Amino acid sequence: MAYANYTSETVGSKGEELYRQQLRAKVEPQHKGRFLALDIETGDYEIDDDELTSMTSLLEKRPVAVIYSLRIGARSVHRIGFRISAPTS
């Protein structure tokens, strides 16, 4: 398994570095808010509106991909928490 050679910290730092140096300027203008799955070993990537679909598409191309995933143009992939609005009459 490809992940055996990497810690989660290594995947994260290498993925962020590749994204920042090679992909950000290329993908952010037209794909902001979508999900990017990036193979940190090859630089191959897939973009989709759905996070799982982007990863699945990448794995179809390269079954042993070591994947770093992010939401394009966002500081984090997911939010934790919620907001409840009081009903208005």
C-alpha positions, 0 to 999 in steps of 0.5 A: 500500500502506497500510504505505508511510506508516508505519514499523514503530516508528510502527505499534507505538507507535500500536497499543500506544497505541490498545490501552492507551487504548481496548481493554485494559480491554474485552478482557483480562478475557474474552480473555486469551491470545488474539490481537488484530489491530488496524487502527491507522487505524480502530480496528477489531479482530478476536480469535481463538485463532490469530494468522493468523486474527485478521489474516485476519478483519480484512483481510476487513473492511478489505483495506488495514488497517495491522495491529498484532497482540498476544497479549492480556494478555501482554508479547510475542506469541511466546516464543523458546527452549524447555525440555527436561525430562529423562525420569523413570523 
